Amino acid sequence: MLQRASELVLLVGGHWLGGGKWLSRRLAAADPGVHRALSEAAAQAIAGDAKVFAAVVAEVLDQFGGPLWDGYAIR
């Protein structure tokens, strides 16, 4: 989710994507606030508290119309 949320912010903003550490660097340059929020939340998720991470990702999705559920199926 961290990668996809980062890619969404970059793509909607018209920025180039990056792979590996470059994705994080490009997000930091494009939107430092989102980068900081996602990075801190991911660290908390690794430590065992995924609620904050889920909330930050939901905020990112909400900026661009929310999650896509209609017609989506997990297989």
Secondary structure, 3 states (H helix, E strand, C coil): CHHHHHHHHHHHCCCCCCCCHHHHHHHHHHCHHHHHHHHHHHHHHHCCCHHHHHHHHHHHHHHCCCCCCCCCCCC
